Amino acid sequence: MRDARPASTTQPKLLPSYRNALRTAHYSPRTEAAYSGWVRRFVRFHQLRHPLELGEREVAAYLTHLATEGRVSASTQQQALSALLFLYREVLRRPLGNLGAVLRARAPARIPVVLTRAEVHRVLEELEGVYQLVAMLLYGAGLRLQEAITLRAKDIDFARGAITVRRGKGAKDRITVLPDTVRAPLAAHLEEVNALHERDLAAGTGRVSLPDALARKFPRAATEWGWQWVFPATRQFATPGTGELRRHHLHPTAIQRAVGEAVRRAGLSKRASCHTLRHSFATHLLEAGYDIRTVQELLGHRDVSTTMIYTHVLNRGGLGVQSPADFLPGSSRRSAARSDLIMRTTMAAGRGRG
């Protein structure tokens, strides 16, 4: 029979303290939810024993279990490790030492899926309204999906042609480019959003969720236009506890579903997603001759080695090597026809973007 004492210690005391520590360290709500989930699963794996009763050996056993029986990816195992390291270092004040021989999940050496300019154009043409606008920012500004849907009105700088991404991955701020082709439709969209916000204010609502303790420092900020979502949800929701009506930003699954359907309608054979548009942004910049450090800053990568993955998809057809098949009798005519087709496709894609 299970002992109920460790369970009561874990649920009402440990997890709230853990979440408070994450918020104090300015981790995002998504990271808070993911890390808390790993702590719960870790405790359950060890029969509800409190983490203070466990140590390096039990953490290593759990991580090995994830790789062998759970068959999780390398990134998932690393996330679980990060969650437990934070727990022991920041909450329990007992940093973990040597974890021993943890069986690491394999990290597959995958090259990201990248669309050509013509394929990007075909996908965007299959979208409309706010879905097309978000997709244009994913490709034209290199945004992650969560970064795009959590943009606020003050983050768009039409005068400078820039977008400020606040608290992106790793809680880092950065500035990226505002595509010229998006300016007019985005400005028209913001006028509609502003009108919606004014109607909400007239109805006695119009408050938006603010990061960290900003709501306490600036009580009026929640109703100011600059803090409103660029892509608000169509419906309001009642906040837990107070019941106050607020408008959240668009849900990511709505964009993911729309882009997935657009890819199918466009007839692409590639398994493309929202993140594929960001991959294509980086690759096309490198193809256009921009240096990798610039691309790294626009993407918000902490290490340039992460950005280097896109150099592997440049000239992927053979790394610039001409195939010996092209020197076979009669092959020159086919090669010339293929070069002509590539040039015409590139020119057509350029006209489509304009």
C-alpha positions in Angstrom: 0.0 0.0 0.0 1.3 3.4 -1.0 2.3 5.9 1.7 0.1 9.0 1.4 2.6 11.3 3.2 5.1 11.9 0.3 2.2 12.6 -2.1 0.8 15.3 0.1 4.3 16.8 0.5 4.8 16.8 -3.3 1.5 18.2 -4.4 0.7 21.2 -2.2 4.2 22.3 -1.3 6.9 21.2 -3.8 5.2 22.0 -7.1 3.9 25.5 -6.0 7.4 26.3 -4.8 8.9 25.0 -8.0 6.5 27.1 -10.1 7.2 30.2 -8.1 11.0 29.7 -8.6 10.5 29.4 -12.3 8.4 32.6 -12.4 11.0 34.4 -10.4 13.6 33.3 -12.9 11.3 34.6 -15.7 10.7 31.3 -17.4 7.9 31.3 -19.9 4.5 29.8 -19.0 5.1 27.0 -21.5 8.4 26.1 -19.9 6.8 26.3 -16.5 4.1 23.8 -17.5 6.7 21.5 -19.2 9.2 21.5 -16.3 6.4 20.9 -13.7 5.3 17.9 -15.7 8.7 16.4 -15.6 9.0 16.9 -11.8 5.6 15.1 -11.4 6.6 12.2 -13.6 10.0 11.9 -11.8 8.3 11.7 -8.4 5.7 9.1 -9.7 8.5 7.0 -11.3 10.1 6.7 -7.8 6.8 5.7 -6.1 5.9 9.2 -4.9 9.1 9.6 -2.8 10.0 13.2 -2.1 13.0 14.4 -4.3 14.9 15.2 -1.1 15.0 11.4 -0.5 16.4 10.9 -4.0 19.7 11.8 -5.5 22.0 11.5 -8.5 21.5 7.8 -8.9 17.7 8.1 -9.0 17.8 11.0 -11.5 20.2 9.0 -13.7 17.9 6.0 -13.5 14.9 8.1 -14.6 16.8 9.7 -17.5 17.9 6.3 -18.6 14.4 5.0 -18.4 13.2 7.8 -20.7 15.8 6.8 -23.3 15.3 3.0 -23.1 11.7 2.4 -22.3 10.2 5.8 -23.0 12.1 6.1 -26.3 12.0 9.8 -26.1 14.1 12.1 -28.3 17.4 13.6 -27.3 15.8 17.0 -26.9 13.0 15.6 -24.7 15.5 13.9 -22.4 17.5 17.1 -22.2 14.4 19.0 -21.2 13.7 16.5 -18.4 17.3 16.9 -17.2 17.1 20.7 -17.2 13.8 20.5 -15.2 15.4 18.3 -12.6 18.6 20.3 -12.4 16.5 23.4 -11.7 14.5 21.6 -9.1 17.6 20.5 -7.1 19.6 23.7 -7.6 17.0 26.4 -7.1 14.2 24.8 -5.0 15.8 22.1 -2.9 19.2 23.9 -2.7 21.0 20.7 -3.3 22.7 20.8 -6.7 23.1 17.5 -8.4 26.7 16.2 -8.8 27.9 13.6 -11.2 25.0 11.7 -12.7 27.1 8.8 -13.7 26.6 6.8 -16.9 23.2 8.1 -18.1 22.1 6.4 -21.3 21.6 9.3 -23.7 18.8 9.3 -26.2 20.0 9.4 -29.7 20.0 12.8 -31.4 19.4 12.2 -35.1 21.4 14.2 -37.5 18.5 15.7 -39.5 18.7 18.4 -42.1 15.8 20.8 -41.8 13.1 20.7 -44.4 13.3 23.9 -46.5 11.0 25.1 -49.2 12.0 26.9 -52.4 10.9 30.4 -53.0 8.3 29.1 -55.4 7.0 26.6 -52.9 6.7 29.3 -50.2 4.7 31.4 -52.6 2.4 28.5 -53.4 1.7 27.9 -49.7 1.1 31.6 -48.9 -1.3 31.8 -51.8 -3.4 29.0 -50.3 -3.8 31.1 -47.1 -5.9 34.1 -46.5 -6.7 36.7 -43.8 -4.9 36.5 -40.5 -3.5 33.1 -41.2 -1.7 34.4 -44.3 -0.4 37.4 -42.3 1.0 35.2 -39.6 2.6 32.8 -42.1 4.1 35.8 -43.9 5.8 36.9 -40.6 7.1 33.3 -40.0 8.8 33.4 -43.4 9.5 37.1 -43.9 10.8 37.8 -40.4 12.0 34.3 -39.3 9.7 34.2 -36.3 8.8 31.1 -34.3 5.1 30.5 -34.2 4.8 31.3 -30.5 6.8 34.5 -31.1 4.4 35.6 -33.9 1.2 35.0 -32.1 2.4 36.8 -28.9 3.5 40.0 -30.6 2.0 43.1 -29.2 1.1 46.3 -31.0 4.1 48.2 -29.6 6.5 45.5 -31.0 5.8 46.6 -34.6 7.9 49.5 -35.7 6.8 50.6 -39.2 9.2 53.6 -39.2 12.3 51.5 -38.7 11.0 48.5 -40.6 11.6 46.3 -37.6 9.9 43.8 -35.3 10.9 43.4 -31.7 10.7 39.9 -30.4 10.4 40.0 -26.6 11.3 37.1 -24.4 11.8 34.7 -27.3 13.4 31.3 -26.8 15.8 31.5 -23.9 14.0 34.6 -22.6 16.0 36.7 -25.0 14.8 39.9 -26.8 15.9 40.5 -30.4 15.1 42.7 -33.4 14.3 41.2 -36.8 13.1 42.6 -40.1 9.6 43.8 -40.9 9.1 42.7 -44.5 8.0 45.5 -46.9 5.4 43.3 -48.5 3.7 42.9 -45.1 3.5 46.5 -44.1 0.2 47.5 -45.8 -1.8 44.4 -44.9 -0.4 44.4 -41.3 -1.2 48.1 -40.9 -4.8 47.5 -42.1 -5.1 44.5 -39.7 -3.9 46.6 -36.8 -6.6 49.2 -37.5 -9.2 46.4 -37.3 -7.6 45.1 -34.0 -7.6 48.7 -32.6 -11.3 49.1 -33.4 -12.0 45.8 -31.7 -10.1 46.9 -28.7 -12.1 50.2 -28.5 -15.3 48.2 -28.6 -14.0 46.0 -25.8 -13.2 49.1 -23.7 -16.6 50.5 -24.4 -18.1 47.3 -23.1 -16.1 47.5 -19.9 -13.5 44.9 -20.8 -10.4 45.4 -23.0 -7.7 44.3 -20.4 -4.9 42.1 -21.6 -2.6 39.8 -19.6 0.8 41.4 -18.9 4.2 39.8 -18.3 5.6 39.4 -14.8 4.6 42.0 -12.2 3.9 44.8 -14.8 0.2 44.8 -14.0 1.0 45.8 -10.4 3.6 48.5 -11.4 1.4 50.0 -14.1 -2.2 49.3 -13.5 -3.4 51.1 -16.6 -1.0 49.3 -19.0 -3.4 46.4 -19.4 -5.9 48.6 -21.3 -3.3 50.6 -23.3 -3.2 50.0 -27.0 0.5 49.3 -27.1 0.1 46.2 -25.0 -2.7 44.6 -27.0 -2.1 41.4 -29.0 -1.4 41.9 -32.7 -3.3 38.7 -33.3 -6.1 38.5 -30.7 -8.5 35.7 -30.4 -12.0 36.1 -31.8 -13.6 35.3 -28.4 -13.0 36.5 -24.9 -12.5 34.3 -21.9 -13.2 34.6 -18.2 -10.0 34.7 -16.1 -9.9 32.1 -13.3 -10.8 33.5 -9.9 -12.0 36.9 -10.9 -14.2 36.0 -13.9 -13.0 39.1 -15.7 -13.4 38.9 -19.5 -10.2 39.2 -21.4 -9.1 38.5 -25.0 -6.2 36.0 -25.4 -4.0 35.8 -28.5 -4.6 33.3 -31.3 -4.1 29.7 -30.4 -1.1 28.1 -32.1 -3.0 25.0 -33.2 -5.3 27.2 -35.4 -2.3 28.5 -37.4 -0.7 25.0 -37.5 -3.8 23.5 -38.9 -4.3 26.3 -41.5 -0.7 26.0 -42.7 -0.9 22.2 -42.9 -4.0 22.4 -45.0 -2.3 25.0 -47.2 0.7 22.8 -47.8 -1.6 20.0 -48.9 -3.6 22.2 -51.2 -0.4 23.5 -52.7 0.5 20.0 -53.7 3.9 19.9 -52.0 5.5 16.5 -51.4 7.6 17.9 -48.5 6.4 17.6 -44.9 6.2 21.3 -44.3 5.0 23.1 -41.1 5.0 26.5 -39.6 8.6 26.1 -38.5 9.5 25.1 -42.1 8.8 28.7 -43.0 11.4 29.9 -40.5 13.9 27.3 -41.8 13.2 28.7 -45.3 13.8 32.3 -44.1 17.3 31.4 -42.8 18.3 29.4 -45.9 17.1 31.9 -48.4 19.0 34.7 -46.6 22.2 32.6 -46.7 21.6 31.9 -50.4 21.2 35.6 -51.0 24.7 36.2 -49.6 24.0 37.5 -46.1 26.6 36.5 -43.5 25.8 33.9 -41.0 26.3 36.2 -38.0 23.5 38.4 -39.3 21.2 35.5 -39.8 22.1 34.2 -36.3 21.0 37.5 -34.8 17.8 37.6 -36.8 16.9 34.1 -35.7 17.8 34.7 -32.1 20.2 31.7 -31.9 22.5 31.8 -28.9 25.3 29.8 -30.6 26.3 30.2 -34.3 26.6 26.5 -34.5 22.8 26.2 -34.4 22.6 28.5 -37.4 25.3 26.5 -39.2 22.7 23.7 -39.8 21.3 25.8 -42.6 24.6 25.8 -44.5 24.0 22.1 -45.0 21.0 22.6 -47.1 22.6 25.1 -49.4 23.4 23.4 -52.8 22.2 20.2 -51.1 21.9 18.6 -54.5 25.6 17.7 -54.4 27.5 20.4 -52.6 28.3 22.1 -55.9 29.7 19.0 -57.5 28.6 18.2 -61.0 27.5 14.6 -61.4 29.4 12.4 -63.8 26.0 11.5 -65.3 26.0 15.0 -66.8 29.0 14.1 -69.0 27.3 11.1 -70.6 26.6 11.4 -74.4 23.4 13.4 -74.9 23.4 14.7 -71.3 24.4 18.3 -72.2 21.0 19.1 -73.7 19.2 17.8 -70.6 21.5 19.8 -68.3 20.9 23.0 -70.3 17.1 22.4 -70.2 17.3 21.8 -66.4 19.4 25.0 -65.9 16.9 27.0 -68.0 14.0 25.6 -65.9 15.7 26.6 -62.6 16.3 30.1 -63.8 12.7 30.6 -65.0 11.4 29.2 -61.7 13.6 31.5 -59.7 12.5 34.5 -61.7 8.9 33.6 -61.3 9.3 33.2 -57.6 10.9 36.6 -57.4 8.0 38.2 -59.3 5.5 36.4 -56.9 7.2 37.8 -53.8 7.0 41.3 -55.2 
